[in-house]
């Protein structure tokens, strides 16, 4: 293998991407800061972990990894680390030239048999800077003994490993200087239990599960943002909006910082609130206020980053889907973004969505989408949520994509664009 990890032979391995989509699941550290993503490629006939081999001889997953990498894997993961599922066939291929080896962890799936050839291939890839994670570990085995020396990470599925075995298993792995990742962390209670056991990283969407806390109140800065959102969505005049912004110094500073991000695309620096409001306009102002809620400085910290990333990605993906499905209808795309980013406010505030739509003026179609997942925007929201939960909702996504006449190629491109936009926004918002 050359220093570039060898290039694909396109004549032998054409990249045929059909009926696939891309999901990504966050991996957080003990401070709940984002460490990386596991990229999940799904398509027709895929199992819970891997795609079936296609007619090219490579597994379907390998083809999609190569395709996504050509589009620009950095667009999908930003500055984070990428976990990619690989089987023996993928390991034997030459797709690795596309991957940023310093931020790519090759995750060995549970059905891989560690024969001598495979171990030699892993050692060669390790020599080129790749690291490995082991998946499907549930106890001591010959497979584990052969693979463990080459693994930097070990993933333990909290739903399959008996709880009584976890403390000793985590201690043993730490004693071997392995980084231990808890998988299937879907609730805050599960996260806290895994924290207590000493896990290093945590994979799952526990941070995005609604946690309704009695008596929880919004911070003063959050209240200021909500009040300003109400003015904007109620068509108040510009003087009233500018006055409301200037009443809260933090809000004004945040607005100026956000309006000067590359994502806004201003041609010159904006230094005044009145100028910011003029440049943004009502539609963009509403959008940035919604984002600012997730980056609210009174609660800003490690635990806000994943939720902010998820909300902005979801909003942007829904906007792009609406643009694709209803071309030329700017208002429809704007509503789709609003539904996407508001759909996580129950998690952010810790209060039911029914109460949120009473406090923030929204149209009936937005209310129906947020509360009941109904109507056009409700369908887009369900699709976006299903893609995020790619490990569990494969059967729902593909028929919906087919019904919407969106190809796998198109879906991956839309997701990449949403990931990239979200990363650029979060980079300046936190």
BELJOGI-V880754 format. One record per residue. N is the residue number from 0. PSI is psi in radians with two decimals (none if undefined). NEAR is the number of other C-alpha atoms within 10 Angstrom. D_CENTER is the distance of its C-alpha to the mean C-alpha in Angstrom with 2 decimals. Layout:
n->N psi->PSI near->NEAR d_center->D_CENTER
n->N psi->PSI near->NEAR d_center->D_CENTER
This chain:
n->0 psi->2.34 near->11 d_center->32.52
n->1 psi->3.08 near->8 d_center->32.70
n->2 psi->-0.42 near->8 d_center->30.99
n->3 psi->0.28 near->11 d_center->28.38
n->4 psi->0.28 near->18 d_center->27.66
n->5 psi->2.60 near->14 d_center->29.54
n->6 psi->2.78 near->14 d_center->28.54
n->7 psi->2.47 near->17 d_center->27.99
n->8 psi->1.69 near->10 d_center->31.19
n->9 psi->-0.42 near->8 d_center->30.17
n->10 psi->-0.64 near->7 d_center->33.47
n->11 psi->-0.52 near->10 d_center->32.88
n->12 psi->1.24 near->16 d_center->29.15
n->13 psi->2.50 near->13 d_center->28.26
n->14 psi->1.74 near->18 d_center->24.57
n->15 psi->1.86 near->14 d_center->24.64
n->16 psi->1.92 near->22 d_center->21.33
n->17 psi->2.28 near->15 d_center->22.10
n->18 psi->0.78 near->20 d_center->20.31
n->19 psi->2.75 near->23 d_center->17.00
n->20 psi->2.94 near->27 d_center->13.46
n->21 psi->2.26 near->24 d_center->10.23
n->22 psi->2.78 near->20 d_center->7.42
n->23 psi->2.41 near->22 d_center->5.00
n->24 psi->2.24 near->20 d_center->5.61
n->25 psi->2.60 near->25 d_center->5.87
n->26 psi->2.08 near->26 d_center->9.52
n->27 psi->2.70 near->25 d_center->11.45
n->28 psi->-3.01 near->18 d_center->15.06
n->29 psi->-0.25 near->17 d_center->18.07
n->30 psi->0.12 near->11 d_center->17.68
n->31 psi->0.38 near->17 d_center->14.21
n->32 psi->2.61 near->17 d_center->13.09
n->33 psi->2.15 near->23 d_center->9.96
n->34 psi->-0.78 near->18 d_center->11.55
n->35 psi->-3.00 near->24 d_center->9.27
n->36 psi->2.49 near->23 d_center->6.98
n->37 psi->2.13 near->22 d_center->8.94
n->38 psi->2.27 near->19 d_center->8.92
n->39 psi->2.01 near->23 d_center->10.57
n->40 psi->2.21 near->26 d_center->13.18
n->41 psi->2.59 near->29 d_center->15.09
n->42 psi->-3.13 near->23 d_center->18.41
n->43 psi->2.25 near->17 d_center->21.82
n->44 psi->0.14 near->13 d_center->23.46
n->45 psi->2.66 near->17 d_center->20.62
n->46 psi->-3.01 near->12 d_center->20.96
n->47 psi->-0.41 near->13 d_center->18.56
n->48 psi->-0.72 near->16 d_center->17.85
n->49 psi->2.64 near->21 d_center->19.33
n->50 psi->2.72 near->20 d_center->20.54
n->51 psi->2.72 near->15 d_center->24.31
n->52 psi->2.45 near->16 d_center->26.28
n->53 psi->-2.99 near->14 d_center->27.06
n->54 psi->-0.15 near->11 d_center->30.33
n->55 psi->-0.26 near->13 d_center->29.71
n->56 psi->-0.49 near->12 d_center->30.08
n->57 psi->2.72 near->19 d_center->26.63
n->58 psi->2.69 near->20 d_center->24.07
n->59 psi->-0.62 near->26 d_center->21.90
n->60 psi->-0.73 near->28 d_center->18.85
n->61 psi->-0.71 near->27 d_center->20.61
n->62 psi->-0.73 near->23 d_center->21.24
n->63 psi->-0.65 near->25 d_center->17.69
n->64 psi->-0.83 near->26 d_center->16.58
n->65 psi->-0.72 near->21 d_center->19.45
n->66 psi->-0.83 near->19 d_center->18.71
n->67 psi->-0.67 near->23 d_center->15.12
n->68 psi->-0.64 near->19 d_center->16.57
n->69 psi->-0.66 near->12 d_center->19.36
n->70 psi->-0.45 near->16 d_center->17.19
n->71 psi->1.59 near->18 d_center->15.81
n->72 psi->-0.49 near->20 d_center->13.29
n->73 psi->-0.46 near->20 d_center->12.93
n->74 psi->-0.47 near->21 d_center->11.47
n->75 psi->-0.50 near->28 d_center->8.40
n->76 psi->-0.15 near->22 d_center->8.22
n->77 psi->-2.24 near->19 d_center->10.46
n->78 psi->0.06 near->14 d_center->12.60
n->79 psi->3.01 near->17 d_center->10.66
n->80 psi->2.56 near->21 d_center->12.12
n->81 psi->2.19 near->28 d_center->11.32
n->82 psi->2.19 near->25 d_center->12.53
n->83 psi->2.22 near->21 d_center->14.14
n->84 psi->2.29 near->25 d_center->16.33
n->85 psi->2.50 near->23 d_center->19.86
n->86 psi->-3.04 near->21 d_center->23.16
n->87 psi->-0.66 near->19 d_center->26.69
n->88 psi->-0.73 near->15 d_center->26.86
n->89 psi->-0.75 near->18 d_center->23.79
n->90 psi->-0.60 near->17 d_center->25.13
n->91 psi->-0.19 near->14 d_center->28.44
n->92 psi->-3.11 near->17 d_center->27.09
n->93 psi->0.66 near->17 d_center->26.77
n->94 psi->-0.15 near->21 d_center->23.22
n->95 psi->-0.17 near->23 d_center->22.53
n->96 psi->-0.45 near->17 d_center->24.07
n->97 psi->-0.26 near->21 d_center->20.90
n->98 psi->2.45 near->22 d_center->18.68
n->99 psi->1.69 near->17 d_center->18.46
n->100 psi->-0.48 near->19 d_center->20.29
n->101 psi->-0.29 near->12 d_center->19.97
n->102 psi->0.38 near->18 d_center->16.18
n->103 psi->2.19 near->22 d_center->16.11
n->104 psi->2.09 near->25 d_center->16.80
n->105 psi->2.06 near->24 d_center->18.36
n->106 psi->1.95 near->22 d_center->17.93
n->107 psi->2.03 near->24 d_center->21.27
n->108 psi->2.87 near->19 d_center->21.06
n->109 psi->-0.39 near->16 d_center->23.64
n->110 psi->0.12 near->13 d_center->26.18
n->111 psi->2.26 near->16 d_center->26.83
n->112 psi->2.07 near->15 d_center->30.50
n->113 psi->1.29 near->18 d_center->31.16
n->114 psi->3.11 near->12 d_center->34.35
n->115 psi->-0.69 near->10 d_center->35.97
n->116 psi->-0.76 near->11 d_center->34.62
n->117 psi->-0.74 near->18 d_center->30.98
n->118 psi->-0.66 near->15 d_center->31.55
n->119 psi->-0.71 near->12 d_center->33.27
n->120 psi->-0.73 near->16 d_center->30.41
n->121 psi->-0.71 near->23 d_center->27.95
n->122 psi->-0.64 near->14 d_center->30.41
n->123 psi->-0.77 near->14 d_center->30.64
n->124 psi->-0.63 near->19 d_center->26.91
n->125 psi->-0.67 near->15 d_center->26.92
n->126 psi->-0.36 near->11 d_center->29.69
n->127 psi->0.19 near->17 d_center->27.55
n->128 psi->-0.01 near->14 d_center->24.92
n->129 psi->2.59 near->19 d_center->22.44
n->130 psi->2.80 near->22 d_center->21.56
n->131 psi->2.60 near->24 d_center->21.23
n->132 psi->2.53 near->24 d_center->19.70
n->133 psi->2.33 near->24 d_center->21.58
n->134 psi->2.79 near->21 d_center->20.18
n->135 psi->0.48 near->17 d_center->22.39
n->136 psi->2.14 near->18 d_center->24.60
n->137 psi->0.30 near->17 d_center->26.75
n->138 psi->-3.08 near->12 d_center->29.91
n->139 psi->2.46 near->9 d_center->32.40
n->140 psi->2.86 near->9 d_center->33.18
n->141 psi->-0.69 near->9 d_center->34.69
n->142 psi->-0.82 near->15 d_center->31.38
n->143 psi->-0.73 near->18 d_center->29.75
n->144 psi->-0.62 near->11 d_center->32.77
n->145 psi->-0.61 near->15 d_center->32.60
n->146 psi->-0.51 near->20 d_center->28.88
n->147 psi->-0.68 near->18 d_center->28.46
n->148 psi->-0.44 near->10 d_center->30.36
n->149 psi->-0.08 near->16 d_center->27.88
n->150 psi->2.34 near->21 d_center->24.70
n->151 psi->-0.50 near->16 d_center->23.09
n->152 psi->2.55 near->23 d_center->20.54
n->153 psi->2.23 near->22 d_center->21.31
n->154 psi->2.30 near->21 d_center->18.94
n->155 psi->2.13 near->25 d_center->20.65
n->156 psi->1.99 near->17 d_center->19.66
n->157 psi->-0.25 near->18 d_center->20.84
n->158 psi->-0.23 near->11 d_center->21.80
n->159 psi->-0.50 near->12 d_center->24.07
n->160 psi->2.21 near->15 d_center->25.65
n->161 psi->2.28 near->11 d_center->28.59
n->162 psi->-0.60 near->9 d_center->28.06
n->163 psi->-0.42 near->8 d_center->31.50
n->164 psi->-0.30 near->11 d_center->30.57
n->165 psi->-0.83 near->19 d_center->27.47
n->166 psi->-0.82 near->14 d_center->29.35
n->167 psi->-0.67 near->11 d_center->31.60
n->168 psi->-0.77 near->19 d_center->28.97
n->169 psi->-0.75 near->22 d_center->26.74
n->170 psi->-0.75 near->16 d_center->29.93
n->171 psi->-0.76 near->12 d_center->31.09
n->172 psi->-0.68 near->15 d_center->27.91
n->173 psi->-0.64 near->16 d_center->27.93
n->174 psi->-0.41 near->9 d_center->31.59
n->175 psi->0.19 near->12 d_center->30.70
n->176 psi->0.67 near->11 d_center->28.32
n->177 psi->2.54 near->19 d_center->25.19
n->178 psi->2.21 near->17 d_center->21.78
n->179 psi->2.22 near->23 d_center->20.88
n->180 psi->2.26 near->26 d_center->17.44
n->181 psi->2.13 near->26 d_center->17.36
n->182 psi->2.80 near->21 d_center->15.49
n->183 psi->0.74 near->19 d_center->15.20
n->184 psi->1.65 near->22 d_center->15.07
n->185 psi->-0.15 near->17 d_center->14.73
n->186 psi->2.80 near->16 d_center->17.16
n->187 psi->-0.58 near->16 d_center->18.25
n->188 psi->-0.74 near->11 d_center->21.52
n->189 psi->-0.71 near->16 d_center->20.07
n->190 psi->-0.80 near->24 d_center->18.15
n->191 psi->-0.68 near->11 d_center->21.47
n->192 psi->-0.72 near->12 d_center->23.43
n->193 psi->-0.64 near->22 d_center->21.32
n->194 psi->-0.80 near->16 d_center->21.72
n->195 psi->-0.50 near->10 d_center->25.43
n->196 psi->-0.20 near->16 d_center->25.62
n->197 psi->0.24 near->17 d_center->24.48
n->198 psi->2.58 near->23 d_center->21.17
n->199 psi->-0.69 near->19 d_center->19.59
n->200 psi->2.83 near->25 d_center->15.88
n->201 psi->2.26 near->28 d_center->14.03
n->202 psi->2.22 near->24 d_center->11.40
n->203 psi->-3.09 near->20 d_center->10.44
n->204 psi->0.54 near->22 d_center->9.64
n->205 psi->-0.54 near->17 d_center->12.98
n->206 psi->-0.27 near->21 d_center->11.98
n->207 psi->0.17 near->19 d_center->11.05
n->208 psi->2.29 near->15 d_center->14.37
n->209 psi->2.29 near->19 d_center->17.17
n->210 psi->1.64 near->17 d_center->19.71
n->211 psi->2.02 near->14 d_center->22.83
n->212 psi->2.11 near->11 d_center->25.11
n->213 psi->2.32 near->8 d_center->28.69
n->214 psi->0.07 near->8 d_center->30.03
n->215 psi->2.40 near->10 d_center->26.87
n->216 psi->2.66 near->12 d_center->27.48
n->217 psi->2.58 near->13 d_center->25.59
n->218 psi->2.83 near->14 d_center->26.38
n->219 psi->-0.71 near->12 d_center->28.87
n->220 psi->-0.68 near->19 d_center->26.38
n->221 psi->-0.71 near->22 d_center->24.05
n->222 psi->-0.68 near->13 d_center->27.23
n->223 psi->-0.71 near->19 d_center->28.19
n->224 psi->-0.78 near->24 d_center->24.96
n->225 psi->-0.74 near->19 d_center->25.39
n->226 psi->-0.72 near->17 d_center->29.05
n->227 psi->-0.68 near->23 d_center->28.34
n->228 psi->-0.72 near->21 d_center->25.86
n->229 psi->-0.70 near->18 d_center->28.70
n->230 psi->-0.81 near->19 d_center->31.11
n->231 psi->-0.79 near->20 d_center->28.99
n->232 psi->-0.21 near->16 d_center->28.32
n->233 psi->0.16 near->12 d_center->32.03
n->234 psi->0.71 near->11 d_center->33.26
n->235 psi->2.80 near->12 d_center->35.02
n->236 psi->2.87 near->10 d_center->36.89
n->237 psi->-0.64 near->16 d_center->35.67
n->238 psi->-0.71 near->9 d_center->38.07
n->239 psi->-0.67 near->12 d_center->36.72
n->240 psi->-0.78 near->19 d_center->33.11
n->241 psi->-0.70 near->16 d_center->34.15
n->242 psi->-0.71 near->13 d_center->36.23
n->243 psi->-0.66 near->17 d_center->33.39
n->244 psi->-0.78 near->21 d_center->31.15
n->245 psi->-0.34 near->14 d_center->34.01
n->246 psi->-0.44 near->11 d_center->34.77
n->247 psi->1.88 near->14 d_center->31.68
n->248 psi->-0.75 near->11 d_center->31.64
n->249 psi->-0.73 near->16 d_center->28.10
n->250 psi->-0.75 near->22 d_center->26.86
n->251 psi->-0.76 near->18 d_center->28.89
n->252 psi->-0.75 near->16 d_center->27.65
n->253 psi->-0.71 near->19 d_center->23.97
n->254 psi->-0.75 near->21 d_center->24.74
n->255 psi->-0.67 near->19 d_center->26.56
n->256 psi->-0.79 near->16 d_center->23.88
n->257 psi->-0.65 near->21 d_center->21.20
n->258 psi->-0.32 near->26 d_center->23.73
n->259 psi->0.20 near->18 d_center->24.42
n->260 psi->2.70 near->16 d_center->20.93
n->261 psi->-0.50 near->13 d_center->20.71
n->262 psi->-0.47 near->14 d_center->18.37
n->263 psi->-0.64 near->14 d_center->21.48
n->264 psi->0.42 near->9 d_center->23.73
n->265 psi->2.45 near->14 d_center->26.85
n->266 psi->-0.33 near->8 d_center->29.69
n->267 psi->2.80 near->7 d_center->31.22
n->268 psi->2.42 near->13 d_center->30.40
n->269 psi->2.13 near->16 d_center->30.55
n->270 psi->-0.04 near->13 d_center->32.50
n->271 psi->2.66 near->13 d_center->33.61
n->272 psi->-0.77 near->18 d_center->32.15
n->273 psi->-0.69 near->17 d_center->34.37
n->274 psi->-0.71 near->13 d_center->33.28
n->275 psi->-0.76 near->22 d_center->29.57
n->276 psi->-0.63 near->20 d_center->30.21
n->277 psi->-0.78 near->12 d_center->32.27
n->278 psi->-0.74 near->15 d_center->29.76
n->279 psi->-0.85 near->17 d_center->26.79
n->280 psi->2.95 near->11 d_center->28.66
n->281 psi->-0.72 near->14 d_center->27.86
n->282 psi->-0.86 near->13 d_center->24.89
n->283 psi->-0.62 near->15 d_center->23.00
n->284 psi->-0.78 near->20 d_center->24.28
n->285 psi->-0.71 near->21 d_center->22.88
n->286 psi->-0.82 near->18 d_center->19.43
n->287 psi->-0.56 near->20 d_center->19.57
n->288 psi->-0.72 near->21 d_center->21.07
n->289 psi->-0.70 near->21 d_center->18.21
n->290 psi->-0.73 near->23 d_center->15.80
n->291 psi->-0.49 near->22 d_center->18.47
n->292 psi->-0.67 near->21 d_center->18.49
n->293 psi->-0.34 near->27 d_center->15.15
n->294 psi->0.43 near->23 d_center->16.54
n->295 psi->2.19 near->22 d_center->19.93
n->296 psi->-0.50 near->18 d_center->21.99
n->297 psi->-0.47 near->11 d_center->23.87
n->298 psi->0.18 near->14 d_center->20.86
n->299 psi->2.46 near->13 d_center->18.92
n->300 psi->-2.96 near->14 d_center->18.01
n->301 psi->-0.73 near->15 d_center->15.65
n->302 psi->-0.18 near->17 d_center->14.50
n->303 psi->-0.46 near->20 d_center->13.54
n->304 psi->-0.85 near->20 d_center->10.98
n->305 psi->-0.68 near->21 d_center->7.87
n->306 psi->-0.72 near->20 d_center->9.20
n->307 psi->-0.77 near->26 d_center->10.02
n->308 psi->-0.77 near->23 d_center->6.74
n->309 psi->-0.77 near->21 d_center->5.49
n->310 psi->-0.79 near->24 d_center->9.07
n->311 psi->-0.63 near->28 d_center->9.57
n->312 psi->-0.80 near->27 d_center->6.99
n->313 psi->-0.79 near->31 d_center->8.52
n->314 psi->-0.78 near->28 d_center->11.85
n->315 psi->-0.71 near->27 d_center->11.93
n->316 psi->-0.75 near->27 d_center->11.09
n->317 psi->-0.64 near->29 d_center->13.77
n->318 psi->-0.79 near->26 d_center->16.02
n->319 psi->-0.69 near->22 d_center->15.93
n->320 psi->-0.75 near->22 d_center->16.62
n->321 psi->-0.70 near->24 d_center->19.44
n->322 psi->-0.67 near->18 d_center->20.83
n->323 psi->-0.68 near->16 d_center->21.02
n->324 psi->-0.51 near->15 d_center->22.63
n->325 psi->1.16 near->13 d_center->24.84
n->326 psi->2.46 near->12 d_center->25.69
n->327 psi->-0.06 near->11 d_center->27.68
n->328 psi->1.45 near->12 d_center->26.86
n->329 psi->-0.68 near->12 d_center->25.25
n->330 psi->-0.63 near->13 d_center->25.60
n->331 psi->-0.75 near->18 d_center->23.66
n->332 psi->-0.68 near->24 d_center->20.62
n->333 psi->-0.73 near->21 d_center->20.98
n->334 psi->-0.69 near->20 d_center->21.16
n->335 psi->-0.74 near->28 d_center->18.05
n->336 psi->-0.79 near->28 d_center->16.09
n->337 psi->-0.78 near->24 d_center->17.95
n->338 psi->-0.76 near->27 d_center->17.24
n->339 psi->-0.81 near->30 d_center->13.46
n->340 psi->-0.51 near->22 d_center->13.43
n->341 psi->-0.31 near->24 d_center->16.33
n->342 psi->-0.21 near->22 d_center->14.93
n->343 psi->0.16 near->24 d_center->13.44
n->344 psi->-0.42 near->23 d_center->16.67
n->345 psi->-0.59 near->19 d_center->18.27
n->346 psi->-0.78 near->18 d_center->15.89
n->347 psi->-0.78 near->22 d_center->16.47
n->348 psi->-0.32 near->21 d_center->20.18
n->349 psi->0.49 near->19 d_center->20.87
n->350 psi->2.71 near->19 d_center->23.02
n->351 psi->2.61 near->16 d_center->23.10
n->352 psi->-0.56 near->21 d_center->21.82
n->353 psi->-0.58 near->13 d_center->25.47
n->354 psi->-0.62 near->11 d_center->26.51
n->355 psi->-0.77 near->18 d_center->23.93
n->356 psi->-0.19 near->19 d_center->25.12
n->357 psi->-0.54 near->10 d_center->28.63
n->358 psi->-0.48 near->12 d_center->28.05
n->359 psi->2.14 near->15 d_center->26.21
n->360 psi->2.09 near->16 d_center->28.09
n->361 psi->2.78 near->18 d_center->26.20
n->362 psi->2.90 near->11 d_center->27.70
n->363 psi->-0.67 near->10 d_center->28.48
n->364 psi->-0.59 near->16 d_center->25.97
n->365 psi->-0.75 near->25 d_center->23.11
n->366 psi->-0.81 near->21 d_center->24.55
n->367 psi->-0.67 near->18 d_center->24.82
n->368 psi->-0.76 near->22 d_center->21.21
n->369 psi->-0.68 near->24 d_center->19.91
n->370 psi->-0.70 near->16 d_center->22.52
n->371 psi->0.04 near->12 d_center->23.26
n->372 psi->0.73 near->19 d_center->20.55
n->373 psi->2.80 near->17 d_center->23.64
n->374 psi->-3.07 near->13 d_center->24.64
n->375 psi->-0.82 near->15 d_center->22.94
n->376 psi->-0.54 near->27 d_center->20.14
n->377 psi->-0.64 near->22 d_center->19.79
n->378 psi->-0.71 near->14 d_center->19.42
n->379 psi->-0.66 near->24 d_center->16.65
n->380 psi->-0.75 near->25 d_center->14.84
n->381 psi->-0.70 near->18 d_center->15.52
n->382 psi->-0.80 near->19 d_center->14.30
n->383 psi->-0.75 near->22 d_center->10.87
n->384 psi->-0.67 near->16 d_center->10.69
n->385 psi->-0.67 near->18 d_center->12.12
n->386 psi->-0.69 near->25 d_center->9.76
n->387 psi->-0.64 near->20 d_center->6.85
n->388 psi->0.84 near->17 d_center->9.74
n->389 psi->-0.43 near->23 d_center->10.78
n->390 psi->-0.41 near->18 d_center->12.94
n->391 psi->-0.23 near->11 d_center->15.14
n->392 psi->0.54 near->16 d_center->15.41
n->393 psi->-0.72 near->21 d_center->16.37
n->394 psi->-0.35 near->15 d_center->19.74
n->395 psi->-0.60 near->14 d_center->18.61
n->396 psi->-0.87 near->23 d_center->16.39
n->397 psi->-0.76 near->22 d_center->18.91
n->398 psi->-0.62 near->13 d_center->21.90
n->399 psi->-0.75 near->15 d_center->20.15
n->400 psi->-0.71 near->18 d_center->19.20
n->401 psi->-0.73 near->12 d_center->22.81
n->402 psi->-0.63 near->9 d_center->24.20
n->403 psi->-0.07 near->12 d_center->22.44
n->404 psi->0.76 near->11 d_center->23.69
n->405 psi->2.12 near->16 d_center->20.40
n->406 psi->2.87 near->17 d_center->20.55
n->407 psi->-0.72 near->21 d_center->18.01
n->408 psi->-0.84 near->18 d_center->18.61
n->409 psi->-0.70 near->19 d_center->18.00
n->410 psi->-0.75 near->19 d_center->14.78
n->411 psi->-0.70 near->22 d_center->13.27
n->412 psi->-0.73 near->19 d_center->14.73
n->413 psi->-0.74 near->21 d_center->13.36
n->414 psi->-0.76 near->26 d_center->9.71
n->415 psi->-0.75 near->23 d_center->10.57
n->416 psi->-0.70 near->19 d_center->12.31
n->417 psi->-0.75 near->22 d_center->9.70
n->418 psi->-0.78 near->24 d_center->7.32
n->419 psi->-0.77 near->20 d_center->10.70
n->420 psi->-0.79 near->21 d_center->11.95
n->421 psi->-0.76 near->25 d_center->9.32
n->422 psi->-0.70 near->24 d_center->9.87
n->423 psi->-0.61 near->16 d_center->13.54
n->424 psi->-0.84 near->21 d_center->13.69
n->425 psi->-0.57 near->19 d_center->12.18
n->426 psi->-0.56 near->13 d_center->14.45
n->427 psi->-0.20 near->16 d_center->17.37
n->428 psi->-0.25 near->22 d_center->16.58
n->429 psi->none near->17 d_center->16.48
